[in-house]
């Protein structure tokens, strides 16, 4: 369960240099942190070392690394979650807005 590949076995199709380029180009904080976890795993660090170095829980690091194993380099990005469907139709919302403005 807690065993994940490391060094060159982790993301074998992606080089460490490429991960570092993605890290330096990334603007958003969460994907940047996920890439940093991947870089450190690619360098051969254990999950405990990564978690301690980044002040994260071991389970969080494991989840991030699993995302990379499952989705490849796209694991750095969140999957867009759909929200609950609207209870009002577009017309009902427009009518409500008109009513509230009166």
Order of alpha helices (4+ residues) and beta strands (2+ residues): alpha-alpha-alpha-alpha-alpha
